[in-house]
Amino acid sequence: MAGERILVVDDEANIVELVRLYLEREGFRVEAAGDGETALKRVEAEEPGLIILDLMLPEVDGLEVCRRIRARSDVPIMMLTARDEDVDKIVGLELGADDYLTKPFNPRELVARAKAILRRASRAPQAEGRPLTIGDVIIDPARREVEVAGAPVKLRAKEFDLLLAFAEHQGIVLTRDQLLNLVWGYDFYGETRTVDVHVAHLRRRLERSSVRIETVTGVGYKLVV
């Protein structure tokens, strides 16, 4: 993990230098971009191990940058927002951000979150086991592919992991904390709202399926046919 390249995208030079100082102390290589277009060019030229992305950027904002990156890559993204509003966090998570941090932030916490994200990203994906068939959904863990009602469906990395966790515990109620541990890892710093956002997105992917994700009020979710 030490030596990993991290791209910091923020138009506030003082924020960039503060983040750079703390990350470089931990042995990370830090590059910076002050606007969305420059960030996109940097990512296209050489994909970093992690992107720390400010929401409020000139010209192309952080949400649009996240959307464009997610269209071609699963590189981990931590979003920074100056507004402590749920809508910003939810939209960022729906677009595929892995974590978020509200300004002003403690730089030590940012470093801890960056390390946690990189640890999770470095873990080898589960490639064992035969494809699972539940109703009209086929999940292939080795190829990380999914078919719904006979048609391939493209899922983001966390959506796939979430569906696999549900499939491996079919009919069992999983709490939000259990899903955070199964999918995001024990060292995830975010909130259980993260699970709700991803479940909502996964439900849309399964709309044409006989498989449903049911809400168990006050407890969590379960996969049923």
DOMAR-624052 format. One record per residue (C-alpha): residue number from 0; residue in one letter; x, y, z. Coordinates in nm, 2 decimals, m for minus. Example, Ala and Ser with C-alpha at 12.3 -4.5 7.8 and 13.67 -1.06 7.14 Angstrom:
ATOM; 0; A; 1.23; m0.45; 0.78
ATOM; 1; S; 1.37; m0.11; 0.71
END
This chain:
ATOM; 0; M; 0.00; 0.00; 0.00
ATOM; 1; A; 0.29; 0.24; 0.07
ATOM; 2; G; 0.40; 0.40; m0.25
ATOM; 3; E; 0.04; 0.39; m0.39
ATOM; 4; R; m0.04; 0.69; m0.62
ATOM; 5; I; m0.33; 0.91; m0.49
ATOM; 6; L; m0.48; 1.18; m0.70
ATOM; 7; V; m0.62; 1.48; m0.50
ATOM; 8; V; m0.87; 1.69; m0.69
ATOM; 9; D; m0.95; 2.02; m0.52
ATOM; 10; D; m0.94; 2.38; m0.64
ATOM; 11; E; m0.83; 2.50; m0.29
ATOM; 12; A; m0.45; 2.50; m0.29
ATOM; 13; N; m0.43; 2.50; 0.09
ATOM; 14; I; m0.65; 2.19; 0.11
ATOM; 15; V; m0.44; 2.01; m0.15
ATOM; 16; E; m0.12; 2.09; 0.03
ATOM; 17; L; m0.25; 1.98; 0.37
ATOM; 18; V; m0.37; 1.65; 0.23
ATOM; 19; R; m0.04; 1.60; 0.04
ATOM; 20; L; 0.16; 1.66; 0.35
ATOM; 21; Y; m0.02; 1.40; 0.56
ATOM; 22; L; m0.04; 1.14; 0.28
ATOM; 23; E; 0.33; 1.18; 0.18
ATOM; 24; R; 0.42; 1.13; 0.55
ATOM; 25; E; 0.26; 0.78; 0.52
ATOM; 26; G; 0.46; 0.70; 0.21
ATOM; 27; F; 0.20; 0.77; m0.06
ATOM; 28; R; 0.28; 0.94; m0.39
ATOM; 29; V; 0.04; 1.23; m0.44
ATOM; 30; E; m0.06; 1.41; m0.75
ATOM; 31; A; m0.30; 1.70; m0.77
ATOM; 32; A; m0.56; 1.85; m1.00
ATOM; 33; G; m0.74; 2.18; m0.95
ATOM; 34; D; m1.04; 2.12; m1.18
ATOM; 35; G; m1.25; 1.84; m1.31
ATOM; 36; E; m1.12; 1.83; m1.67
ATOM; 37; T; m0.75; 1.81; m1.55
ATOM; 38; A; m0.85; 1.53; m1.32
ATOM; 39; L; m1.02; 1.33; m1.59
ATOM; 40; K; m0.71; 1.36; m1.81
ATOM; 41; R; m0.48; 1.25; m1.53
ATOM; 42; V; m0.70; 0.94; m1.46
ATOM; 43; E; m0.71; 0.85; m1.83
ATOM; 44; A; m0.33; 0.89; m1.87
ATOM; 45; E; m0.25; 0.67; m1.57
ATOM; 46; E; m0.52; 0.54; m1.33
ATOM; 47; P; m0.43; 0.61; m0.97
ATOM; 48; G; m0.49; 0.38; m0.68
ATOM; 49; L; m0.73; 0.62; m0.51
ATOM; 50; I; m0.90; 0.95; m0.61
ATOM; 51; I; m0.98; 1.21; m0.34
ATOM; 52; L; m1.24; 1.42; m0.51
ATOM; 53; D; m1.39; 1.75; m0.41
ATOM; 54; L; m1.76; 1.80; m0.49
ATOM; 55; M; m1.74; 2.17; m0.57
ATOM; 56; L; m1.50; 2.21; m0.86
ATOM; 57; P; m1.49; 2.47; m1.14
ATOM; 58; E; m1.62; 2.39; m1.48
ATOM; 59; V; m1.69; 2.02; m1.43
ATOM; 60; D; m1.81; 1.94; m1.08
ATOM; 61; G; m1.71; 1.64; m0.87
ATOM; 62; L; m2.03; 1.46; m0.93
ATOM; 63; E; m1.99; 1.47; m1.30
ATOM; 64; V; m1.62; 1.37; m1.27
ATOM; 65; C; m1.73; 1.07; m1.06
ATOM; 66; R; m2.00; 0.98; m1.32
ATOM; 67; R; m1.75; 0.98; m1.60
ATOM; 68; I; m1.48; 0.78; m1.42
ATOM; 69; R; m1.74; 0.52; m1.31
ATOM; 70; A; m1.84; 0.48; m1.67
ATOM; 71; R; m1.50; 0.32; m1.74
ATOM; 72; S; m1.33; 0.23; m1.41
ATOM; 73; D; m1.39; 0.10; m1.06
ATOM; 74; V; m1.09; 0.30; m0.91
ATOM; 75; P; m1.18; 0.38; m0.55
ATOM; 76; I; m1.31; 0.74; m0.50
ATOM; 77; M; m1.34; 0.93; m0.17
ATOM; 78; M; m1.56; 1.24; m0.21
ATOM; 79; L; m1.51; 1.57; m0.02
ATOM; 80; T; m1.80; 1.80; 0.04
ATOM; 81; A; m1.82; 2.13; 0.21
ATOM; 82; R; m2.19; 2.08; 0.27
ATOM; 83; D; m2.31; 1.84; 0.53
ATOM; 84; E; m2.63; 1.76; 0.33
ATOM; 85; D; m2.76; 1.40; 0.29
ATOM; 86; V; m2.85; 1.47; m0.07
ATOM; 87; D; m2.49; 1.53; m0.17
ATOM; 88; K; m2.37; 1.21; 0.01
ATOM; 89; I; m2.65; 1.00; m0.14
ATOM; 90; V; m2.59; 1.13; m0.50
ATOM; 91; G; m2.22; 1.06; m0.46
ATOM; 92; L; m2.28; 0.71; m0.34
ATOM; 93; E; m2.53; 0.64; m0.62
ATOM; 94; L; m2.27; 0.75; m0.87
ATOM; 95; G; m2.03; 0.50; m0.72
ATOM; 96; A; m1.82; 0.69; m0.47
ATOM; 97; D; m1.67; 0.45; m0.20
ATOM; 98; D; m1.67; 0.70; 0.09
ATOM; 99; Y; m1.72; 1.06; 0.17
ATOM; 100; L; m1.58; 1.32; 0.41
ATOM; 101; T; m1.73; 1.65; 0.50
ATOM; 102; K; m1.51; 1.97; 0.52
ATOM; 103; P; m1.36; 2.08; 0.75
ATOM; 104; F; m1.21; 1.74; 0.82
ATOM; 105; N; m0.93; 1.61; 1.04
ATOM; 106; P; m0.64; 1.52; 0.80
ATOM; 107; R; m0.56; 1.21; 1.02
ATOM; 108; E; m0.91; 1.08; 0.96
ATOM; 109; L; m0.87; 1.13; 0.59
ATOM; 110; V; m0.55; 0.93; 0.59
ATOM; 111; A; m0.71; 0.65; 0.80
ATOM; 112; R; m1.00; 0.64; 0.55
ATOM; 113; A; m0.77; 0.64; 0.25
ATOM; 114; K; m0.58; 0.35; 0.40
ATOM; 115; A; m0.90; 0.15; 0.47
ATOM; 116; I; m1.02; 0.20; 0.11
ATOM; 117; L; m0.69; 0.09; m0.03
ATOM; 118; R; m0.69; m0.22; 0.20
ATOM; 119; R; m1.03; m0.32; 0.08
ATOM; 120; A; m0.94; m0.25; m0.29
ATOM; 121; S; m0.62; m0.47; m0.26
ATOM; 122; R; m0.80; m0.77; m0.12
ATOM; 123; A; m0.83; m1.04; m0.39
ATOM; 124; P; m1.19; m1.08; m0.51
ATOM; 125; Q; m1.36; m1.41; m0.43
ATOM; 126; A; m1.31; m1.62; m0.74
ATOM; 127; E; m1.40; m1.95; m0.59
ATOM; 128; G; m1.73; m2.14; m0.62
ATOM; 129; R; m1.97; m2.23; m0.90
ATOM; 130; P; m2.23; m1.99; m1.04
ATOM; 131; L; m2.53; m1.94; m0.81
ATOM; 132; T; m2.88; m1.96; m0.95
ATOM; 133; I; m3.16; m1.79; m0.76
ATOM; 134; G; m3.49; m1.77; m0.94
ATOM; 135; D; m3.40; m1.62; m1.28
ATOM; 136; V; m3.08; m1.46; m1.16
ATOM; 137; I; m2.74; m1.63; m1.23
ATOM; 138; I; m2.44; m1.50; m1.04
ATOM; 139; D; m2.09; m1.61; m1.15
ATOM; 140; P; m1.84; m1.51; m0.87
ATOM; 141; A; m1.53; m1.61; m1.07
ATOM; 142; R; m1.62; m1.40; m1.37
ATOM; 143; R; m1.81; m1.14; m1.16
ATOM; 144; E; m2.09; m1.16; m1.41
ATOM; 145; V; m2.47; m1.15; m1.36
ATOM; 146; E; m2.76; m1.26; m1.58
ATOM; 147; V; m3.11; m1.15; m1.50
ATOM; 148; A; m3.40; m1.32; m1.68
ATOM; 149; G; m3.16; m1.45; m1.94
ATOM; 150; A; m2.99; m1.12; m2.01
ATOM; 151; P; m2.65; m1.00; m1.89
ATOM; 152; V; m2.67; m0.71; m1.64
ATOM; 153; K; m2.37; m0.49; m1.57
ATOM; 154; L; m2.32; m0.42; m1.20
ATOM; 155; R; m2.08; m0.19; m1.03
ATOM; 156; A; m1.83; m0.36; m0.80
ATOM; 157; K; m2.01; m0.29; m0.48
ATOM; 158; E; m2.35; m0.38; m0.63
ATOM; 159; F; m2.21; m0.72; m0.74
ATOM; 160; D; m2.06; m0.78; m0.39
ATOM; 161; L; m2.39; m0.68; m0.23
ATOM; 162; L; m2.59; m0.92; m0.46
ATOM; 163; L; m2.35; m1.20; m0.39
ATOM; 164; A; m2.38; m1.14; m0.01
ATOM; 165; F; m2.76; m1.16; m0.04
ATOM; 166; A; m2.74; m1.47; m0.26
ATOM; 167; E; m2.51; m1.65; m0.02
ATOM; 168; H; m2.76; m1.58; 0.27
ATOM; 169; Q; m3.08; m1.63; 0.07
ATOM; 170; G; m3.39; m1.59; 0.29
ATOM; 171; I; m3.18; m1.48; 0.59
ATOM; 172; V; m3.23; m1.13; 0.72
ATOM; 173; L; m2.91; m0.93; 0.71
ATOM; 174; T; m2.87; m0.62; 0.92
ATOM; 175; R; m2.71; m0.31; 0.77
ATOM; 176; D; m2.41; m0.36; 1.00
ATOM; 177; Q; m2.37; m0.72; 0.88
ATOM; 178; L; m2.39; m0.60; 0.51
ATOM; 179; L; m2.13; m0.33; 0.58
ATOM; 180; N; m1.90; m0.59; 0.72
ATOM; 181; L; m1.96; m0.84; 0.44
ATOM; 182; V; m1.94; m0.59; 0.15
ATOM; 183; W; m1.74; m0.29; 0.26
ATOM; 184; G; m1.52; m0.45; 0.53
ATOM; 185; Y; m1.49; m0.41; 0.91
ATOM; 186; D; m1.29; m0.09; 0.87
ATOM; 187; F; m1.55; 0.10; 0.67
ATOM; 188; Y; m1.59; 0.45; 0.82
ATOM; 189; G; m1.92; 0.55; 0.65
ATOM; 190; E; m2.28; 0.52; 0.77
ATOM; 191; T; m2.54; 0.25; 0.73
ATOM; 192; R; m2.71; 0.49; 0.48
ATOM; 193; T; m2.45; 0.36; 0.24
ATOM; 194; V; m2.62; 0.02; 0.24
ATOM; 195; D; m2.97; 0.18; 0.18
ATOM; 196; V; m2.84; 0.37; m0.12
ATOM; 197; H; m2.68; 0.06; m0.28
ATOM; 198; V; m2.98; m0.16; m0.20
ATOM; 199; A; m3.21; 0.09; m0.38
ATOM; 200; H; m2.98; 0.09; m0.68
ATOM; 201; L; m2.96; m0.30; m0.69
ATOM; 202; R; m3.34; m0.32; m0.67
ATOM; 203; R; m3.35; m0.12; m0.99
ATOM; 204; R; m3.12; m0.37; m1.16
ATOM; 205; L; m3.35; m0.65; m1.05
ATOM; 206; E; m3.68; m0.49; m1.16
ATOM; 207; R; m3.74; m0.75; m1.43
ATOM; 208; S; m3.65; m1.04; m1.21
ATOM; 209; S; m3.85; m1.28; m0.99
ATOM; 210; V; m3.59; m1.21; m0.72
ATOM; 211; R; m3.66; m0.93; m0.47
ATOM; 212; I; m3.48; m0.76; m0.19
ATOM; 213; E; m3.73; m0.72; 0.09
ATOM; 214; T; m3.70; m0.46; 0.37
ATOM; 215; V; m3.75; m0.61; 0.72
ATOM; 216; T; m3.86; m0.30; 0.91
ATOM; 217; G; m3.63; m0.21; 1.20
ATOM; 218; V; m3.38; m0.49; 1.11
ATOM; 219; G; m3.24; m0.50; 0.76
ATOM; 220; Y; m3.29; m0.68; 0.43
ATOM; 221; K; m3.33; m1.02; 0.28
ATOM; 222; L; m3.33; m1.18; m0.06
ATOM; 223; V; m3.64; m1.37; m0.16
ATOM; 224; V; m3.78; m1.54; m0.47
END
